[in-house]
Amino acid sequence: MTFLTWLATSPIASFAKVFTAGVLGWVLINFDSLGLHPAVALGLAAGVPLLINWLNPEFASYGREHEAD
């Protein structure tokens, strides 16, 4: 199993993606020099798991289908 397959199918990987997004949201809210509104910071962080899934070629959702072997 490759890393990308594991990232697309593992519940632990899903937890890691969401946890990373939460930490990123906390960092963005507490990084005062950016001047981001907290809602914008959390919105950006909430999109991280979706972006990771969309960029992963092994993730079969979002309109993508696996090609026949």
C-alpha distances in whole Angstrom, upper triangle without the diagonal:
4,7,8,6,7,10,11,10,11,15,15,14,16,19,18,19,22,23,23,25,27,28,28,31,33,33,34,37,38,38,41,42,40,42,40,41,38,38,36,34,33,32,30,28,27,26,23,21,22,22,18,17,19,18,14,14,11,13,15,19,22,23,20,18,16,17,18,16
4,5,5,6,9,10,11,12,15,15,13,16,18,17,17,21,22,21,23,26,26,26,29,31,30,31,34,35,35,39,39,37,39,37,38,36,36,34,32,31,30,28,26,26,24,21,19,20,19,16,15,17,15,12,12,9,12,15,18,20,22,19,18,15,17,18,16
4,5,5,6,9,10,10,13,12,10,13,15,13,14,17,18,17,19,22,22,22,25,27,26,28,31,32,31,35,35,33,36,33,35,33,32,31,28,27,27,25,23,22,21,18,16,17,17,13,13,15,13,10,11,9,12,15,17,19,21,19,19,17,19,20,19
4,5,5,6,9,10,13,13,10,12,15,14,13,16,18,17,18,21,22,21,24,26,26,27,30,31,31,34,35,32,35,32,33,31,31,29,27,26,25,23,21,21,19,16,14,14,14,10,10,12,10,7,8,6,8,11,14,16,18,15,15,14,16,18,17
4,5,5,6,8,12,12,10,12,15,15,14,17,19,19,20,23,24,24,26,28,29,29,32,34,34,37,38,35,37,34,35,33,32,31,29,27,27,25,23,22,20,18,15,16,16,12,11,13,12,9,9,5,7,10,13,16,17,14,14,12,14,16,15
4,5,5,5,9,9,7,10,12,12,12,15,17,17,18,21,22,22,24,26,27,28,30,32,32,36,36,34,36,34,34,32,31,30,28,26,26,24,22,21,20,17,14,16,16,13,12,15,14,11,12,9,10,12,15,17,19,17,17,15,18,20,19
4,6,6,9,8,5,7,10,9,9,12,14,13,15,18,19,19,21,23,23,24,27,28,29,32,33,31,33,30,31,29,28,26,24,23,22,21,18,17,16,14,11,12,13,9,8,12,11,8,10,8,8,12,13,15,18,16,17,16,19,21,21
4,6,9,10,7,8,12,12,11,13,16,15,16,19,20,20,22,25,25,26,28,30,31,34,35,32,34,31,31,29,28,27,25,23,22,21,19,17,16,14,11,11,12,9,7,10,10,7,9,6,5,8,10,12,14,13,13,13,16,18,18
4,7,9,8,8,11,12,12,14,16,17,18,20,22,22,24,26,27,28,30,32,33,36,37,35,36,33,34,31,30,29,27,25,24,23,21,19,18,17,13,14,15,13,10,13,14,11,12,9,8,9,11,14,16,15,15,14,17,19,19
4,5,5,6,9,10,11,13,14,15,17,19,20,21,23,25,26,27,29,31,31,35,36,34,36,33,33,30,29,29,27,24,24,23,21,19,19,17,13,15,17,14,12,16,16,13,15,12,11,13,14,17,20,18,18,17,21,22,22
4,5,5,6,9,10,11,12,14,15,17,18,20,21,23,24,26,27,29,30,33,35,33,34,31,31,28,27,27,25,22,23,22,19,18,18,16,13,15,17,14,13,17,18,16,18,15,13,15,15,18,21,20,21,20,24,25,25
4,5,5,6,9,10,10,12,14,15,16,18,20,21,22,24,26,27,28,32,33,31,33,30,31,28,27,27,25,22,23,22,19,18,18,16,13,16,17,14,14,18,18,16,19,16,15,18,18,20,23,22,23,22,26,27,27
4,5,5,6,9,10,10,12,14,15,16,18,20,21,22,24,26,26,30,31,29,31,28,29,26,25,25,23,20,21,19,16,16,16,13,10,13,14,11,11,14,15,12,15,13,12,15,16,18,21,20,21,20,23,25,25
4,5,5,6,9,10,11,12,14,15,17,19,20,21,23,25,26,29,30,28,30,27,27,24,23,23,21,18,18,17,15,13,13,11,8,10,12,10,10,13,14,13,16,14,12,14,14,16,19,19,20,20,24,26,26
4,5,5,6,8,10,11,12,14,15,17,18,20,21,23,24,27,29,27,29,26,26,23,22,22,20,17,18,18,14,13,14,12,10,13,15,13,13,16,17,16,19,17,15,18,18,19,23,22,24,24,27,29,30
4,6,5,6,9,10,10,12,14,15,16,18,20,21,22,26,27,25,27,24,25,22,22,22,19,17,18,17,13,13,14,11,9,13,14,11,12,16,16,15,18,17,16,19,19,20,23,23,24,24,27,30,30
4,5,5,6,9,10,11,12,14,15,16,18,20,21,24,25,23,25,22,23,20,19,19,16,14,15,13,10,10,10,7,5,9,10,8,9,13,13,12,16,15,14,17,16,17,21,20,22,22,26,28,29
4,5,5,6,9,10,11,12,14,15,17,19,20,23,25,23,24,21,21,18,17,17,15,12,13,12,9,8,9,8,6,9,11,10,11,14,16,15,19,18,16,19,17,18,22,22,24,25,28,31,31
4,5,5,6,9,10,11,12,14,15,17,18,22,24,22,23,21,21,18,18,18,15,13,14,14,10,10,12,10,9,13,14,13,14,18,18,18,22,21,19,22,21,21,25,25,27,28,31,33,34
4,5,5,6,9,10,10,12,14,15,16,20,21,19,21,19,20,17,17,17,14,12,14,12,8,10,11,8,8,12,12,11,13,16,16,16,20,20,18,22,21,21,25,25,27,27,30,33,33
4,5,5,6,9,10,10,12,14,15,18,20,18,19,16,17,14,14,13,10,9,10,9,5,6,8,6,7,10,11,10,13,15,16,16,20,20,18,21,20,19,23,24,26,27,30,33,34
4,5,5,6,9,10,11,12,14,17,19,18,18,16,16,13,13,13,10,8,10,10,7,7,10,9,10,13,14,14,16,18,19,20,24,24,21,24,23,22,26,27,29,30,33,36,37
4,5,5,6,9,10,11,12,15,18,16,18,16,16,13,15,15,11,10,13,12,8,10,13,11,12,15,16,15,18,20,20,21,25,25,23,26,25,25,29,29,31,32,35,38,38
4,5,5,6,9,10,10,14,15,13,15,13,14,12,13,12,8,8,11,9,6,9,11,9,11,14,14,14,17,18,18,20,24,24,22,25,24,24,27,27,30,31,34,37,38
4,5,5,6,9,10,13,15,13,13,11,11,8,9,9,6,5,8,7,5,8,10,10,12,14,15,16,18,20,20,22,25,26,24,27,25,24,28,28,31,32,36,39,40
4,6,5,6,9,11,14,13,14,12,12,9,11,12,8,8,11,11,9,11,14,13,15,18,18,19,21,23,23,25,29,29,27,30,28,27,31,32,35,36,39,42,43
4,5,5,6,9,11,11,12,11,13,11,13,12,9,10,13,12,10,13,15,14,16,19,18,19,22,23,23,25,28,29,27,30,29,28,32,32,35,36,39,42,43
4,5,5,8,10,8,9,8,9,8,10,9,6,8,10,9,8,12,13,13,16,18,17,18,21,22,22,24,28,29,27,30,29,27,31,31,35,36,39,42,43
4,6,7,10,9,9,7,8,5,9,9,6,8,11,11,10,13,15,15,18,20,20,21,24,25,25,27,31,32,30,32,30,29,33,34,37,38,41,45,45
4,6,9,9,10,10,11,9,12,13,10,11,15,14,13,16,18,18,21,23,23,23,26,28,28,29,33,34,32,35,33,32,36,37,40,41,44,47,47
4,6,6,8,8,11,10,14,13,10,12,15,14,13,17,18,18,21,23,22,23,26,27,27,29,32,34,32,35,33,32,36,36,39,40,43,46,47
4,5,6,8,10,10,14,13,11,14,17,16,16,19,21,21,24,26,25,26,29,30,29,32,35,37,35,38,36,35,38,39,42,43,46,49,50
4,5,8,11,13,16,14,13,16,18,17,17,21,22,21,25,26,25,26,30,30,29,32,35,37,36,38,37,35,38,39,42,43,46,49,50
4,6,9,11,13,11,10,13,15,13,14,18,18,18,22,23,22,23,27,27,26,29,32,34,33,35,33,32,35,36,39,40,43,46,47
4,7,9,12,10,10,13,15,14,15,18,19,20,23,24,23,25,28,28,28,31,34,36,34,37,35,33,36,37,40,42,45,48,49
4,6,8,6,6,10,11,10,12,15,16,17,20,21,20,22,25,25,25,28,32,33,31,33,31,29,32,34,37,39,42,45,46
4,5,5,6,9,10,11,13,14,16,18,21,21,21,24,26,26,27,29,33,34,32,34,31,29,33,34,38,39,42,46,47
4,5,5,6,8,10,11,12,14,16,19,20,20,22,24,25,26,28,32,33,30,32,30,28,32,33,36,38,41,45,46
4,5,5,6,9,10,10,12,15,17,18,18,21,22,23,24,27,30,31,28,30,27,25,29,31,34,36,39,42,44
4,5,5,6,9,10,11,13,16,16,16,19,21,21,22,25,28,29,27,29,26,24,27,29,32,34,37,41,42
4,5,5,6,9,10,11,14,15,15,17,20,20,21,23,27,28,26,28,26,24,28,29,32,34,37,40,41
4,5,5,6,9,10,13,14,14,16,18,19,20,22,26,27,24,26,24,22,26,27,30,32,35,39,40
4,5,5,7,9,12,12,12,15,17,17,18,21,24,25,22,24,21,20,23,25,28,30,33,36,38
4,5,5,7,10,11,10,13,15,15,16,19,22,23,21,23,21,19,23,24,27,29,32,35,36
4,5,5,8,10,10,12,14,15,16,18,21,22,20,22,20,19,23,24,27,28,31,35,36
4,6,7,8,9,11,13,14,15,17,20,21,18,20,18,17,21,22,25,26,30,33,34
4,6,5,6,9,10,10,12,14,18,19,16,18,16,14,18,19,22,24,27,30,32
4,5,5,6,9,10,11,12,16,17,15,17,16,15,18,19,22,23,26,29,30
4,5,5,6,9,10,11,14,14,12,14,13,13,17,17,19,20,24,27,28
4,5,5,6,9,10,13,14,11,13,11,10,13,14,17,19,22,25,26
4,5,5,6,9,12,13,11,14,12,11,14,14,17,19,21,25,26
4,6,5,6,10,11,9,12,12,12,15,14,17,17,20,24,24
4,6,5,8,9,6,9,8,9,12,11,14,14,18,21,22
4,6,8,9,7,9,8,7,10,9,12,14,17,20,22
4,6,9,8,11,11,10,13,11,14,14,17,20,21
4,5,6,9,10,11,13,11,12,12,15,18,18
4,6,8,10,11,12,9,10,9,11,14,15
4,6,9,11,12,9,9,8,11,13,14
4,6,8,10,8,9,9,12,15,16
4,7,7,5,6,6,10,13,15
4,6,6,7,10,13,16,18
4,6,9,12,15,18,20
4,7,10,13,16,19
4,7,9,13,15
4,6,9,12
4,6,9
4,6
4
